Amino acid sequence: MRPGALTSTSGGLERPWETLGPTWIEIDLDALAGNLTEIRAFVCRSRPEHARGFAERHGLRPPSGPPKVMVVVKADAYGHGAVETARAAALAGADALGVSTLLEGLELRQAGLTIPILMLNPLTPAEAGTAVLAEVTPTVTDLGAAEALSQAYRALPTGPATRRPSAIPVHIAIDTGMSRTGVKPERVADLAVRIAAQPGLTVEGLYTHFSTGADRSPASLALMRQQLTRFAWAVASVESRGLVVPLRHAACSAAVMLLPESYLDLVRVGNLFYGYGGSGDAMAQVAGKGAAGAAAGTTGTDAAAFPKLREAWTMRTRVLEVREVPPGAGVGYGPDVVVKHRMRLATLPVGYADGVGAEIRPTTFRPRARLRVFVRGLFIALHRRGLLVGPLARLRPRAEGRSIFEHDGHPLDIVGRVSMQQTIVEVTARPEITPGSLILVRIRRVLASPRLGRVYFRGGRAVAARTVSLGSEAAAGWEVASPPTQAAG
Ligand SMILES: Cc1ncc(COP(=O)(O)O)c(C=O)c1O
């Protein structure tokens, strides 16, 4: 399709992107920009002197000022769309971007982004030449990759007409307890010295990643502290060899909220930037000891100290068909479900290829967590098949957390197996749901297929769209006053 065709075929429609299909994802760019401002303010409020004190206690060079903020845009910016999100972050003042892979970095460079980009996966020697040409800062965890980088640097053309940088910056990842990637603390100093000795390379960064995810219990906080201490030991061993590494970084979103001493020279934020995990209940248990407590200047919990974050991501779809089925009718593949009572069913045009129902539950070795997952799964399976009896039959599968599908604030139960691109939900108690009704879809953002169109809003107006088949397209001609609301269905 030629550029501009989208706008010319969609004139007059309230939501012109619907000419491309009944499922889409809305991204509020103002929310992303606002989140970055909030995070930066929070990090400054949360007393960077904690990080200075920490550095002094561990014999490290003190950080020179408030930490820089790197926005992590890996995995298609956690499903928000890498290029538009990265542009929004850069515009809102991000100091750097973090990606996982070299291709993710290339995508951003090709879109014209000039801000520093750190590739968080360790570089393979084969990628060295591309990383140097694209000016994507690599993470290095062995000498082989460093040698390949140095070779690629020396192969760059020299002369007045070329822009050969004075050196290629690299960051060394240190494994302080996650056992994922990185050099063991006791090996870092040797590696850093040998990398620094490679012609054309400079060690710009040393970093580690915390294993703490959504779980923000006091035990997790203790684990983070342990990792941070190991990191400090590793950094001190490098500094004792006379190397000055300007960017020492450890803090991800959880650490920004909980561990101000981990801020050092830079913080790397993903979840907080996208609007998750910045407030509320889970934090309350530990916040008094963490950054929120520090920001509030108290040892207790003070919700006012939390950054005010907004989720930027909303996925919507429209009902394709609605039907009544009699007792005995099979539903979906298998059929896994044979209905017992007359039912009203709605078919939605999204399935596991779009990321619905594709969440993989992590296996866990903790017996209590395993038992919980098993009981929850059993409950949901019995509920879906109508096999719960007595008072249990009245229970809703709250165990599933938030429902995936919602209409006008009411959760809708999935019936049968989720298909590749369709899902059936029960709407017996919701006669107002008809073909075309607007349904809110809640899935893990990062699992939402990149094939789904993203529509970007700024100042309440749709300003751009991204579809994999058509690419990005300016939507300045779209007559959209504000993002559609759930009630619009
Ligand atoms: C190395 C690294 N740093 C930072 C982040 C950002 O983490 P978060 O989204 O929790 O802020 C990630 C994401 O997993 C990561 O892998």
The ligand as a Gaussian input file, in Angstrom:
#p B3LYP/6-31G(d) Opt

LIG

0 1
 C       19.533000      -6.338000      32.211000
 C       18.194000      -5.685000      32.420000
 N       18.134000      -4.465000      32.959000
 C       16.975000      -3.831000      33.189000
 C       15.780000      -4.440000      32.887000
 C       14.498000      -3.712000      33.191000
 O       13.810000      -4.375000      34.217000
 P       12.438000      -3.748000      34.763000
 O       11.437000      -3.874000      33.654000
 O       12.096000      -4.586000      35.933000
 O       12.722000      -2.342000      35.093000
 C       15.780000      -5.708000      32.322000
 C       14.520000      -6.382000      32.020000
 O       14.300000      -7.507000      32.301000
 C       17.026000      -6.356000      32.077000
 O       17.092000      -7.583000      31.546000

